Amino acid sequence: MSTKRGLHFLVFIAMLLKGEDEMSQEKVERYKKEKANRKETIKKEKRNALIAKTAVSLVLVATIGWIGYSAYGVIQSNKPVKVVDVNLDSVNGYLAELSTDSSQ
């Protein structure tokens, strides 16, 4: 039994168990309309699923990046800062000497 036939058979059995011997014309028309648009509906569902997965992935990547950046900032702020004293007297003297030489 093919999958389609099996599905139709199961629907028929379910209807019999509910007490519905025949499908109403409205149900038949709705089924035909759904069947006619099935390919487009499936494409739309797949596209929407892809968009949702992409959006969730982007949010996760951004969140993980933000957590990593914050953790790096905390780690760097806890490191001791090296302080270096530089004596610039000789450089200032040289620059002053250059400025007096150029003004003469």
N, C-alpha and C positions, 0 to 999 in steps of 0.2 A: 504494500500500500504506500503510495507516495505521500510526501509530507502534506501537500495541499489537500489531498483526499482525506488524509487522516484528520486534519484540522477541521474540514467540513463535517466529517463524520462525528467528531467530538462535539461540535456546535449543535448538530442535529440531535445527538443523544441528550445534551444538556437541555435543549428546548423541550424534548419529550418528557424529561424528568420534571421540568417546571410545569408541564401541562399545556404547553403551546404546541399544537399540532402543525400549524402552518405559520410562516412568517407573514407579517402584514406587509402590504405594498410599500409602506413608508420605510420599513426596515430593509426591504430589498433594495429600494432606491438609495438609501444611505450606504448600504454595503457596496453597491456598484460605484457610487461616487468615491468612497474611500479607496476602493480597489483601483480606480482610474488614477487617483492622485498618490498612490502608494510610493512610487519611485521618487517623486518630488518631496513627499513628506519625509522619506528616509534620508534623502540628501540634506534637507533642512535640519533634521535632527542631528545628523553627523556633523554638519557645519556648526551648529549651536554647541554641540559637545566639544568640538575642537576649540572654539572661541572660549568656552568656559575653562577648559584645561589650560589654555594659554594664559588666560587672565590669572588663574590660581597660581600657575608657575611663576609669573612675573611678580605677583605679590609675595610669594615665598622667597624668591631670589632677593627682592628688595629688603624683606624683613631680615633674612640671614645676613645680608651685607650691612644693614644698619646695626645689627647686634655685634658683628665683627668689628665694625668701625668704633662703636662705643666701647667695646672691651679693649681695643687697642689704645684708645684715649685714656681709659682708666689705668691701664698698665704703664703707659708712658708718664702719666702724672704722678705715679708712685715712685718713679725712679729718681734718685738724687741728681740734682743739677750741679754740674761742675762750674766753679767760678774761677776765672783766671784774671789776675791783675796784670795790666800792661802799662809800662812806663813809656809815655809818649813825649817826654821832655825833649829828647834828641830830635824827633821828627818835627815837633813844633819849632824848635830852634832852627833847624834847617830851612823850614818853610819861611820863617821870619827873615832869615838871612837872604833867601832868594827874593823876597818881596822888597827888601831894602836895596839889593843889587839892581833890580830891574827898575826901580824908581830913580836911580842916579843917572 
